Amino acid sequence: MRLGITCYPTYGGSGAVATELGLALAERGHEVHFISYAAPFRLVGFRERIYFHEVEMDEYPLFEHPPYSLALAVAIHEVASQHELDLVHVHYAIPHATSAWIARQMMNGGRGPKIVTTLHGTDITLIGQHPSFHSITRFSIRRSDGLTTVSEFLRHETEESFGVEPDRIRVIPNFIDTERYRPEREPCHRPALAPGGEKILMHVSNFRAVKRIDDVVEVFARVRSHLAARLVMVGDGPERARAQQRAEELGVADDVVFLGKHTSVEELLHCADLFVLPSESESFGLAALEAMACGVPVVASRVGGLPEVVEDGVSGFLLPVGDVEAMAEAAVSILADGERARTMGLAARSTAVERFGAERIVPVYERFYEEVLREEVRVPAGLPGELPASKRARRGP
């Protein structure tokens, strides 16, 4: 197949999964064309059958905000036409699904490549819910030839919020390269991260408010009062300064390491003794899965799709959002008990390999593409974007 993939290229789960999917598909013999405003952060080095097309954006005085969605539509149209793409897989509904639909309408009366849209989270639970975007998000979702979500939680949210029929959505979870993310990698950076042999707690994210970065520091401060430990923060974003300030206020700043963004987090995760993810919301929890694949237990919030990844009491613990006391107690119960830590780490690794390995999930995407190309996935009846009557009644005016 000749495939186009559009995703946000910046540090984050959706871009990581989209890029890894494209790389895996290319290894399986497909031709893959990435289309975005910058190269995805995990697209490094030359790979056979992989191409990158940068969306060209010119600034004009007329535009206070350059219309990226239209420029992306033009780019998708050009790539699809020149390379005879069979299918365009967009990650995130806004603006990618919209741009893909516009691009197809520009081609032979709408007879362009099929469109598969994967919904990752905030495009459904946050951005798409805003009154300014709800109708266009609904339209773009319902005009896609194939729909996937990364969790059952997100499938349900999509059905309820946008009136999408249940049988139109395929749940295909995020996946992991279990050879790349594994315990006991070399070289080991543990001596540099914890020179005194301290236990290592780790957090990886884009440091946005929804990740509750302050809670990570709060949990660590409580753990630090019970045992020698270090907190390693990987990533960057708007909440970093507040987290640094909170570490100073709690008197633990000397034991908190802010490493900034890293594209190869697998080199760090296997050094951790515990992964902490106290998010307000997670549609899946890819960072938690990456840690689990490295044999690291997880302490996280019981929200969104996380219960579909972390088995409470087996591969880690799930606690209520904001309950830093309970999270700290759970963390200490793991870190202070070597046998429990080992057992949970093995269970975490086993879950990652058996349920979320790339060799298991990538073929599922291939089969779904084939169904879409054979038109075996049902397209909704009715006017474009129209909600069924039952959904309209539920949502109210």
C-alpha positions as CSV (number, residue, x, y, z in Angstrom):
1,M,0.0,0.0,0.0
2,R,1.0,3.6,-0.5
3,L,0.1,5.4,2.7
4,G,0.1,9.0,3.9
5,I,0.4,9.8,7.6
6,T,-0.3,13.2,9.2
7,C,0.3,13.9,12.8
8,Y,1.6,16.6,15.2
9,P,5.4,16.3,15.0
10,T,6.0,17.6,18.5
11,Y,6.8,15.8,21.7
12,G,3.8,13.8,22.7
13,G,2.0,10.4,22.5
14,S,0.0,10.8,19.3
15,G,3.0,11.9,17.3
16,A,5.2,9.1,18.8
17,V,2.6,6.4,17.9
18,A,2.0,7.7,14.5
19,T,5.7,7.8,13.7
20,E,6.4,4.4,15.1
21,L,3.4,3.0,13.1
22,G,4.7,4.5,9.9
23,L,8.2,3.1,10.5
24,A,6.8,-0.3,11.2
25,L,4.6,-0.3,8.1
26,A,7.6,0.7,6.0
27,E,9.5,-2.3,7.4
28,R,6.6,-4.5,6.3
29,G,7.0,-3.3,2.7
30,H,4.5,-0.4,2.5
31,E,5.4,3.1,1.1
32,V,4.8,5.7,3.8
33,H,4.6,9.5,3.3
34,F,4.6,11.7,6.4
35,I,2.9,15.1,5.9
36,S,3.3,17.8,8.5
37,Y,4.8,21.2,9.3
38,A,7.9,19.6,10.7
39,A,9.5,16.2,10.7
40,P,8.1,14.1,13.6
41,F,10.4,14.0,16.5
42,R,11.0,10.3,16.3
43,L,11.6,10.3,12.6
44,V,15.4,10.1,12.8
45,G,17.8,9.0,10.1
46,F,17.2,7.4,6.7
47,R,14.7,4.6,6.4
48,E,13.7,2.8,3.2
49,R,10.2,3.5,1.9
50,I,9.9,6.5,4.2
51,Y,9.3,10.0,2.9
52,F,8.7,13.3,4.6
53,H,6.7,16.2,3.0
54,E,6.8,19.6,4.8
55,V,3.7,21.7,4.7
56,E,4.7,25.1,3.3
57,M,3.5,28.1,5.2
58,D,4.0,31.7,4.1
59,E,3.1,34.7,6.2
60,Y,1.0,37.4,4.8
61,P,0.0,40.7,6.5
62,L,-3.6,39.8,5.8
63,F,-3.5,36.8,8.0
64,E,-3.1,37.3,11.8
65,H,-3.1,33.5,12.1
66,P,-1.8,31.7,9.0
67,P,-4.4,29.1,7.9
68,Y,-2.4,25.9,8.5
69,S,-5.4,23.6,8.0
70,L,-5.7,24.9,4.4
71,A,-2.0,24.6,3.7
72,L,-2.1,21.1,5.1
73,A,-5.0,20.2,2.8
74,V,-3.0,21.4,-0.2
75,A,0.0,19.4,0.9
76,I,-2.1,16.2,1.3
77,H,-3.7,16.8,-2.1
78,E,-0.3,17.2,-3.8
79,V,1.3,14.2,-2.1
80,A,-1.8,12.0,-2.7
81,S,-1.9,13.0,-6.4
82,Q,1.8,12.8,-7.1
83,H,2.3,9.5,-5.3
84,E,-1.1,7.9,-5.9
85,L,-1.8,7.3,-2.3
86,D,-4.3,4.5,-1.4
87,L,-5.1,5.8,2.0
88,V,-4.3,8.8,4.3
89,H,-4.1,8.0,8.0
90,V,-4.5,11.2,10.2
91,H,-3.9,11.3,13.9
92,Y,-6.1,13.8,15.7
93,A,-9.3,15.0,14.3
94,I,-8.5,18.7,14.4
95,P,-7.4,19.9,12.0
96,H,-6.0,16.8,10.3
97,A,-9.2,14.9,9.5
98,T,-10.7,18.2,8.2
99,S,-7.7,18.9,6.0
100,A,-7.7,15.3,4.6
101,W,-11.4,15.6,3.7
102,I,-10.8,18.9,1.9
103,A,-7.8,17.4,0.1
104,R,-10.0,14.5,-1.2
105,Q,-12.7,16.8,-2.3
106,M,-10.2,18.5,-4.5
107,M,-9.4,15.3,-6.3
108,N,-11.6,13.9,-9.1
109,G,-14.9,14.9,-7.4
110,G,-13.9,13.4,-4.1
111,R,-12.6,10.1,-5.4
112,G,-9.2,10.5,-3.7
113,P,-7.6,8.2,-1.1
114,K,-9.5,6.7,1.7
115,I,-9.3,8.5,5.1
116,V,-8.6,6.8,8.4
117,T,-8.8,9.0,11.5
118,T,-7.3,7.9,14.8
119,L,-8.6,9.8,17.8
120,H,-6.0,10.2,20.6
121,G,-7.7,12.1,23.4
122,T,-7.9,15.9,23.7
123,D,-9.3,16.2,20.2
124,I,-12.4,14.5,21.7
125,T,-12.3,15.3,25.4
126,L,-11.2,18.9,25.2
127,I,-10.7,20.7,21.9
128,G,-13.5,19.0,20.1
129,Q,-15.9,19.8,22.9
130,H,-15.4,23.6,22.6
131,P,-18.4,25.2,20.9
132,S,-16.1,26.7,18.2
133,F,-14.9,23.3,17.1
134,H,-17.6,20.8,18.0
135,S,-19.5,20.8,14.7
136,I,-16.5,20.7,12.5
137,T,-15.0,17.9,14.7
138,R,-18.2,15.9,14.4
139,F,-18.3,16.5,10.6
140,S,-14.7,15.4,10.1
141,I,-15.1,12.3,12.2
142,R,-18.2,11.2,10.5
143,R,-16.8,11.8,7.0
144,S,-13.8,9.6,7.7
145,D,-13.9,6.2,6.0
146,G,-12.4,4.5,9.0
147,L,-12.3,5.5,12.7
148,T,-10.1,4.2,15.4
149,T,-9.6,5.1,19.1
150,V,-6.7,4.2,21.3
151,S,-8.9,2.9,24.2
152,E,-12.4,1.8,25.1
153,F,-12.7,4.8,27.2
154,L,-12.1,7.1,24.2
155,R,-14.5,5.1,22.0
156,H,-17.3,5.6,24.6
157,E,-16.5,9.4,24.8
158,T,-16.6,9.7,21.0
159,E,-19.9,7.9,20.8
160,E,-21.5,10.0,23.5
161,S,-20.1,13.4,22.4
162,F,-20.3,13.2,18.7
163,G,-23.1,10.8,17.9
164,V,-20.9,8.2,16.2
165,E,-22.4,4.7,15.9
166,P,-20.6,2.1,18.0
167,D,-19.9,-0.2,15.1
168,R,-18.1,2.5,13.2
169,I,-15.2,2.7,15.7
170,R,-12.4,0.2,16.0
171,V,-10.4,0.2,19.2
172,I,-6.7,-0.3,18.3
173,P,-4.5,0.4,21.3
174,N,-1.2,2.2,21.3
175,F,1.7,-0.2,21.0
176,I,5.4,-0.5,21.9
177,D,8.6,-1.9,20.4
178,T,9.4,-4.4,23.2
179,E,12.9,-4.9,22.0
180,R,13.6,-1.2,22.1
181,Y,11.8,-0.7,25.4
182,R,13.1,-3.4,27.7
183,P,14.8,-3.9,31.0
184,E,18.6,-3.9,31.5
185,R,19.6,-1.9,28.4
186,E,23.2,-0.9,27.9
187,P,24.7,1.5,28.6
188,C,23.2,2.0,32.0
189,H,22.8,5.7,33.2
190,R,21.7,4.8,36.7
191,P,25.0,5.9,38.4
192,A,24.7,9.4,36.8
193,L,21.1,9.8,37.8
194,A,21.4,8.4,41.3
195,P,25.1,8.5,42.3
196,G,24.3,7.6,45.9
197,G,22.4,4.4,44.9
198,E,19.0,6.1,45.7
199,K,15.7,4.8,44.3
200,I,14.7,6.5,41.1
201,L,11.2,7.8,40.5
202,M,10.6,9.0,37.0
203,H,8.0,11.1,35.1
204,V,7.9,11.7,31.3
205,S,5.4,14.1,29.7
206,N,4.9,17.3,27.9
207,F,4.5,19.1,31.2
208,R,1.1,20.5,30.6
209,A,-1.5,21.3,33.3
210,V,-3.4,18.1,32.6
211,K,-0.4,16.1,33.7
212,R,-0.5,17.6,37.2
213,I,3.2,18.1,37.4
214,D,3.0,19.6,40.9
215,D,1.5,16.3,42.1
216,V,4.6,14.5,40.8
217,V,6.8,16.7,43.0
218,E,4.3,16.4,46.0
219,V,4.4,12.6,45.8
220,F,8.2,12.5,45.6
221,A,8.6,14.8,48.6
222,R,6.5,12.4,50.7
223,V,8.5,9.4,49.4
224,R,11.7,11.2,50.0
225,S,10.8,11.6,53.7
226,H,10.7,7.8,54.0
227,L,13.7,6.6,52.0
228,A,16.6,7.9,49.9
229,A,15.3,8.7,46.4
230,R,15.8,10.9,43.3
231,L,13.1,12.2,41.0
232,V,14.0,12.3,37.3
233,M,11.7,14.6,35.2
234,V,11.9,14.0,31.4
235,G,10.2,16.5,29.1
236,D,9.3,20.1,29.0
237,G,6.4,22.4,28.8
238,P,4.5,25.3,30.5
239,E,4.3,23.7,34.0
240,R,8.1,23.1,34.3
241,A,8.8,26.4,36.1
242,R,6.0,25.8,38.7
243,A,7.3,22.3,39.3
244,Q,10.8,23.6,39.9
245,Q,9.5,26.2,42.3
246,R,7.4,23.6,44.2
247,A,10.5,21.4,44.6
248,E,12.3,24.4,46.1
249,E,9.4,25.1,48.5
250,L,9.3,21.5,49.6
251,G,13.1,21.4,50.2
252,V,13.7,18.5,47.7
253,A,15.1,20.5,44.7
254,D,18.6,19.0,45.1
255,D,17.1,15.5,44.5
256,V,15.0,16.5,41.5
257,V,16.6,16.3,38.1
258,F,15.0,18.1,35.1
259,L,16.5,16.6,32.0
260,G,14.3,18.4,29.4
261,K,13.1,16.7,26.2
262,H,14.6,13.4,25.1
263,T,13.7,11.6,21.9
264,S,15.2,8.3,23.2
265,V,13.4,7.9,26.5
266,E,14.0,4.1,26.4
267,E,17.6,4.9,27.4
268,L,16.3,6.4,30.7
269,L,13.2,4.5,31.6
270,H,14.9,1.2,32.3
271,C,16.9,3.0,35.0
272,A,13.8,3.8,37.0
273,D,12.4,2.0,40.0
274,L,9.0,3.5,39.7
275,F,7.1,5.6,37.1
276,V,4.7,8.3,38.4
277,L,1.8,9.5,36.3
278,P,-0.8,11.5,38.3
279,S,-2.7,13.0,35.3
280,E,-6.1,14.6,35.4
281,S,-6.9,12.8,32.2
282,E,-5.3,10.1,30.0
283,S,-7.0,8.6,27.0
284,F,-4.4,5.8,27.0
285,G,-1.2,6.4,28.9
286,L,1.6,5.7,26.4
287,A,4.3,6.9,28.8
288,A,3.1,4.4,31.4
289,L,3.2,1.6,28.8
290,E,6.8,2.6,27.8
291,A,7.8,2.3,31.4
292,M,6.0,-1.0,31.9
293,A,7.8,-2.4,28.9
294,C,11.1,-1.6,30.7
295,G,9.9,-3.6,33.7
296,V,9.0,-0.5,35.8
297,P,5.9,-0.5,38.0
298,V,3.6,2.4,37.7
299,V,1.7,4.6,40.2
300,A,-0.9,6.6,38.4
301,S,-4.4,8.2,38.5
302,R,-7.4,6.0,38.0
303,V,-8.7,7.9,35.0
304,G,-9.5,7.5,31.3
305,G,-7.8,4.7,29.6
306,L,-5.1,4.0,32.2
307,P,-7.1,1.1,33.8
308,E,-6.9,-0.6,30.4
309,V,-3.1,-0.4,30.6
310,V,-2.1,-0.6,34.3
311,E,-3.6,-3.5,36.3
312,D,-4.2,-2.1,39.8
313,G,-2.3,-4.1,42.4
314,V,-0.5,-6.2,39.7
315,S,1.7,-4.0,37.5
316,G,1.3,-0.9,39.7
317,F,-1.3,1.1,41.6
318,L,-4.2,3.3,40.5
319,L,-5.4,6.0,42.8
320,P,-7.9,8.9,42.7
321,V,-6.8,12.1,40.9
322,G,-5.1,14.5,43.3
323,D,-4.6,12.0,46.2
324,V,-0.9,12.5,46.6
325,E,-0.9,10.9,50.0
326,A,-2.3,7.7,48.7
327,M,0.1,7.8,45.7
328,A,3.1,8.3,48.0
329,E,2.0,5.5,50.2
330,A,1.7,3.2,47.2
331,A,5.1,4.3,45.9
332,V,6.8,3.6,49.3
333,S,5.1,0.2,49.5
334,I,6.7,-0.7,46.2
335,L,10.1,0.9,46.7
336,A,10.6,-0.4,50.2
337,D,9.8,-4.0,49.3
338,G,12.2,-5.5,46.8
339,E,10.2,-8.6,46.2
340,R,7.0,-6.6,45.5
341,A,8.9,-4.3,43.2
342,R,10.4,-7.2,41.3
343,T,7.0,-9.0,40.9
344,M,5.2,-5.9,39.7
345,G,8.0,-5.1,37.3
346,L,7.8,-8.6,35.8
347,A,4.0,-8.3,35.5
348,A,4.4,-4.9,33.9
349,R,6.8,-6.2,31.3
350,S,4.6,-9.2,30.6
351,T,1.6,-7.0,30.0
352,A,3.5,-4.8,27.6
353,V,4.8,-7.8,25.6
354,E,1.7,-9.9,25.5
355,R,-0.9,-7.2,24.9
356,F,0.8,-4.2,23.4
357,G,3.7,-5.4,21.4
358,A,4.2,-3.8,18.0
359,E,4.3,-7.2,16.3
360,R,0.7,-7.8,17.6
361,I,-0.8,-4.3,17.0
362,V,0.7,-3.2,13.6
363,P,-0.9,-6.1,11.7
364,V,-4.3,-5.0,13.2
365,Y,-3.8,-1.6,11.5
366,E,-2.9,-3.3,8.2
367,R,-6.1,-5.5,8.3
368,F,-8.2,-2.4,9.1
369,Y,-6.7,-0.5,6.2
370,E,-7.6,-3.4,3.9
371,E,-11.2,-3.4,5.2
372,V,-11.4,0.4,4.5
373,L,-10.0,0.0,1.0
374,R,-12.5,-2.8,0.4
375,E,-15.3,-0.5,1.7
376,E,-16.2,-3.0,4.4
377,V,-16.3,-0.3,7.1
378,R,-19.8,1.3,7.2
379,V,-20.1,5.0,6.5
380,P,-22.9,6.7,8.5
381,A,-26.2,7.4,6.8
382,G,-27.9,10.8,6.8
383,L,-26.6,14.3,6.3
384,P,-22.9,14.9,6.9
385,G,-22.3,15.6,10.6
386,E,-26.0,15.2,11.6
387,L,-26.5,13.7,15.0
388,P,-29.0,10.9,15.4
389,A,-32.2,12.0,17.1
390,S,-31.4,10.0,20.3
391,K,-28.0,11.8,20.6
392,R,-29.5,15.2,19.9
393,A,-32.1,14.7,22.7
394,R,-29.4,13.6,25.1
395,R,-27.1,16.6,24.4
396,G,-30.0,19.1,24.6
397,P,-30.1,22.4,22.8
